[in-house]
């Protein structure tokens, strides 16, 4: 169900999965676009599943919620046990709960979580930054708030974030330098989680979009 054995089309269609207690599953869905684009709007849209981490209830057919958004092609989910400080800047405004039923939920203010269990996953980048992201299990399972890792074009400001950079819309199917990096993000932004670990490219690498 979670693995495409023979992918017949290019693109980011699926990723990591993690089984939890009580029949729950965390499953990462790719941004559903091909390389070269910035993911378009779907990864930032709360009513679409592309570019998301879904919390699936395997005990109920068709039951899932959106636990996080703004991921590109995330892989290799795991839970790190033991204390680990993870800084999160969560939105302070109310928005739709990420379930199919459209219920609304409360938001939490920016906080630093020291929950003993932390979800860690890699998110394969385009041509600007590779990410290793971390978020407390308490936050990822709190489905009254959608954790946002930044990938995809945000409808409010029109910006796409890859790591700690803003990137251009790009040109689909072009290898090497698309979507290009536009600007470094100077400080953490409210409502977005920056990478726990990030590494980029050098001009000698084939895939290099920093200008």
N, C-alpha and C positions, 0 to 999 in steps of 0.2 A: 504493500500500500504506500509506503513512504520512499521507495527507491525506484527510479526509472532505470531499468537495466539497459535499454537501448534507446538513447535519446536521438531522435531523428531530426530535430531542429536545433539551431544554435540558440543559446540564451541561458538565463539563470532561472531554473524552474523549481529547484528544491534543494534542501540542505540538511543540516543536522537535526537529529531527533533525540529526545531524552525521555525515558519512562519515569514517572513519578508514582508515589503511593496513591492508592485509591483509584487506580485506573486512569489517572490523568497523564497526558503526554504533551510535552513541549515540542513543537515542530516548526522549523524555520522554512519559510517559503521565499524563494528568490524574487527578484524584482520583475520577472517575466519579460525582460527586454534583452536585446543582444548587446554585446560589448560596443563601446563607443558613445553610448547615451549616458545621461545623468540619472537614469531611472524614470524620468518623466514624473507625473504627479501621483501615480498609484501608491508608491511606498509611504507617502505622507497623507494619504486619504484614509480616513477612519472607516469608510464603507467598502473598502476593497481589501482582498487578502494578499495581494502581491507585495513583496517587500516587508513581510511581517513575521513575527514569532507568534504562533497560535497556541493557545492552551486548549487542548482537546479533551473532552470527557468521553472516554472509550466505552463507558457504560450506557451512553445514550446516543442513539443514531443521530448524526448531524449536529451534535452539540459542540460548539467551540466559542472561544472568545479571543479577541486580539490582546495579547499581553505586551507586545512591543511593536514598534514600527521603525521605518528608516533603516532597514538592513538591505544589503545589496545581494550577497551570495554567501551567507554565513554557513559555517561548517563546524564540525567537531565540538559539540556542546558537552560540557561536563560540569559537575558541581564540586567546588572546592570546599572541603570541610575545615573548620577552624576559623578563628577570627581573621578578618581581612577588611581593612577600611576601604569603602567604596563611596566616593562622593557623587551624589545625585542632585540635580537641579530640576525639581519637578514643577510643572505648571501650577499656578495659583488660581486659575480660572476653571469654571465647571465646563466640561464638554461631554459629549455622548460616551456612555459606557461602550466598550468595544465588544458587544455581543450582537448577535443577529436581531435581537429583540428591541434594540434602540433604547434601553433603559439608561437613565442618567445617573452619574455618580459624583462623589465629592473628590476634590483635589487635595493633595498634600503640598506643603511648602518645601522649598529647597532644604535638604538635610544631608547629613553624613550618616550612612548606615554602617553598623558594625555587626550585622546579623552573622551568626556563625557559619551560615551556608551561603555561598556565592555562586551564581551561574557565570561561567566563563565560556566564551565562544569566539572563534575567529571569524572575521568578515573579509572575504577576498576583495581587494580594492580594484579600481580601474587602473589609472596610470599615475596616481598621485600618492596614495597612502594605503598600506595594509594595516588592518586593525585587529587587536585582540581586545574584546570588550568584556566588562565585568559589571554585574548588577546583583544586588542582594536578592536571594530567593523570595524574601518577604515582599520586596517591591514588584518583582516580575509576576508574582502570584496575586498581587493586589490589583484585581482587574477593574477597579474604579478609576485607574489612571493608566494611560498608555505610555510606556517608556519610549522615548524617542532618541534613536541613535543617528539621525540626521540625513541619511541618504534619501534621495528623491527631491523633487522640486516642491518646496513649501508654497501653498497657495496664498499665504499672507504676505511674505516678503519676496517670493519668487527665487529664493536661493536654494542651492543644493549643497550639502555638506559631505565631504569625504575626509574622515579624520578631523584634523583641526584646520581644514582649508575649505574655502568656497570654490566650486568648480562651475565651468560653463555647461550649457545644455549638451554640447557635443554633436558628433555626427555618427550615426549608427553604422556598424560594420567596418569602421576605420581603425586599423591597428596602429599602435605606436604612441600617439600623442593625444588621443581623444577619450573622454572629455577633458579639456585642458584645465589646469589649475588657474584660478583668477586671483586669489588673495588668501593670505593666512588669517585665521580667526585669532584676534589678539587676546581674548579672554573668554572664559566659560560663558555660555549663553543660557538664560533661563529657559527651561523646557527641553534641553538637549543634554545627552550624556556623551561626553568626550571619551575617546579610547583609553583603556587602562594602559595598553602598550600600543605604540604606533611606529612604523618604520616606512621609509619612502624609497625613492629611486635616486639614481645619479644620472647625469647627462650621458654616461657611457652605456646605460641600460636601454634596451630597445623600447620598453614601455616607460615613457617619461613625459609627463604633461605639465611639469612646473615651469612657468614662464617668468 
